[in-house]
Amino acid sequence: MAGMTSSARPLLNRRLAGFGTTIFAEMSALALRTGAINLGQGFPDTDGPEEVREAAVRALRDGRGNQYPPGPGVPGLRTAIAAHQRHRYGLALDPDTEVLVTAGATEAIAASMLALLEPGDEVVALEPYYDSYAACVAMAGAIRVPVTLRPREGRFHLDLDELRDAVTDRTRLLLVNTPHNPTGTVLTREELAAIAELAVERDLLVVTDEVYEHLVFDDAEHVPLATFPGMRERTVTISSAGKTFSFTGWKVGWVTGTPELVTAVRSAKQYLTYVSAGPFQYAVAEALALPDAYFDDFRADHRRKRDLLADGLRSAGFEVYRPRGTYFITADIAPFGEKDAYAFCRALPGRCGVVAVPVSVFYDDPEAGRSQVRFAFCKKDEVLTEAAVRLQRLLP
Ligand SMILES: *Cc1c(COP(=O)(O)O)cnc(C)c1O
């Protein structure tokens, strides 16, 4: 029988048990089957800047990156990443020893966990989690310890006492994500300072996923954890071109940190993919050098999209946690008198022709996010407007 060995032992090993298929596969299949508007998976429905696409075509035609690029990434991209960190955040990095190009942020997360953790180490992470964190911690044989972000006064908050209490003598690493997917929370300067103090005091490593660094709204600001006192030497910073330039299929990501940290992560990375995305690396180098106006427009566009969808969700009856970052909105179905986000999402295409994902699957604590659903707003304005119209069918 397919999927079975003679000993009838499950094929998927114990570390990955429970990580069968992602919720996105299930919900995207549902969208396809029903023809519903897919606000489940977070990919843009418009490609990034034409000149960046052309840069990729040029690289391909000129024979740049068609063969294995250098292991750490092409020099022009590493220089562009370092220049971006300096220009935006005043962080000085040596492009030769402190920057590593990866196959998206996804590989950067996996390589960081595989490189930095011993089996049995504890990793403190904010829940709800981005879905690959739990799997990568598990693949490294480590143990995840959640600190739950809780909604209060219209947004999700980190409880600093809970964070402090989660750290034990076995804690090796804090895994942080800001701006935070799926809650849309952007950690404040004060919250980040407290995380930094804790990391220094307990001598912890920090891996920080900042792929939404350019998607912050209103009065929120993105401050990299690596800029806080005592953090540069203990922080692995991860970002990616996918979200910032709307080319999620290119899978160009990066890691920055001290030479020691970057060398450690590279040791794992070189045996995962070795290298990737040759010609795209040249194009992303050009993208990072786009004028500030690109980043300002990108942010303004998404703020408008957020408002379109948030207003539609609110008038349809959801409790909306208006995000200050990312391109996701988490909303609560409690006002409908419903409690089970999973059942709600499975029924949603039939009720109104829209697909969302249940946030409950991103918690260890099944009660914490039981009634939360996530909607992506990285879609054309007319798609969001149509989704908002359809959602009104939920009104009694
Ligand atoms: C999309 C996403 C990633 C993955 O980025 P890629 O560059 O596509 O691999 C990592 N972390 C978070 C929080 C994300 O939302």
The ligand as an ORCA input file, in Angstrom:
! r2SCAN-3c Opt
* xyz 0 1
  C       6.385     35.352      3.707
  C       7.129     35.225      4.987
  C       8.373     34.580      5.035
  C       8.955     33.860      3.847
  O       9.614     34.684      2.988
  P      10.234     34.121      1.625
  O      11.234     35.121      1.270
  O       9.100     34.009      0.652
  O      10.818     32.792      1.912
  C       9.043     34.548      6.236
  N       8.527     35.101      7.344
  C       7.328     35.711      7.346
  C       6.806     36.301      8.610
  C       6.582     35.771      6.173
  O       5.356     36.333      6.189
*
